[in-house]
Amino acid sequence: MSKKALGRGLKALISEEGFAAAEKAEESEKLKDGAIGSLPVDRIKVNPFQPRKEFEETALEELRNSIIENGVIQPVTVCRDGDGYQLISGERRLRAVTTAGFKFIPAYVIEAPEDASKLELALIENIQREDLNAIEIALALRSLVTKCNLTQDEVAQKVGKNRSTVSNFLRLLKLPRQIQDSIRSRDISSGHARALINLPNEQLQLKVWRQIMSRQLSVRQTEALVNNMFKDPPKDASRQPTPRSVHIGQVESILRDRFATKVKLIEKKAGQGEIHIRYFSNDDLERILELMSHD
């Protein structure tokens, strides 16, 4: 199978003259930084910082067939590494090209002189991809914090997400392993997971998760189920309740939804009062404090 078949997809994006030069890149010693060329696949090392740990065989087979038919539409991204190159992003494409029997792959070469830079670039490149599941994104974000020594604010800026979005992804890693596995396999969505995060302990999280799985609950149904757990039990009808303003009840409802826990407002004289927010564990307290610190 000719090398031109491999590059057919890229020719739709690059001029014929530019691609002709790129196809001859294997004849030169090295590609310059910022150049796109055709590199030997056996000179490209896989990325040790790849956030995706599992590659679905069916999807790889479909990509392989597409590459055989249409070529590689988007080049992989690499950086120089000794006498060869290290992959920054595009491992699925590299695997598919290899199994298709091609010896070369279109590649975009960037400069990444230090290991820390390679790690950061690899993680950021891969986080932007839409095919990662929520747990893979969360692990990549955590690596940016722990291995690249970035704050959550810095991570949010680099990956183009809100600080609260980054925080919510990281909180997924506190869920029980069974729930994380079902997120990986896409049996439940990230919307389900966000509702489960608000539950105060692992026992409740697993209880609701089992109901999601057995009853095939939607995200909205799951949110309603979780919210109902935080509502106060019905009061004894024989007791005369103390009159409360409508406004106080509305504020309680807003705070209850905001913090996903029981909230009680106690009115006192002269417009004074107290707010009681219930938490069920140290982790739950940390979750509430984190929500308080953001808009």
Helices and strands as residue ranges (DSSP letters): H 3-7, G 10-12, H 16-23, G 25-27, E 36-40, G 41-43, E 44-45, H 57-70, E 76-81, E 84-89, H 91-99, E 104-110, H 115-127, H 134-146, H 152-159, H 163-171, G 172-174, H 177-184, H 190-197, H 202-215, H 219-228, H 246-259, E 263-267, G 269-271, E 273-277, H 282-292
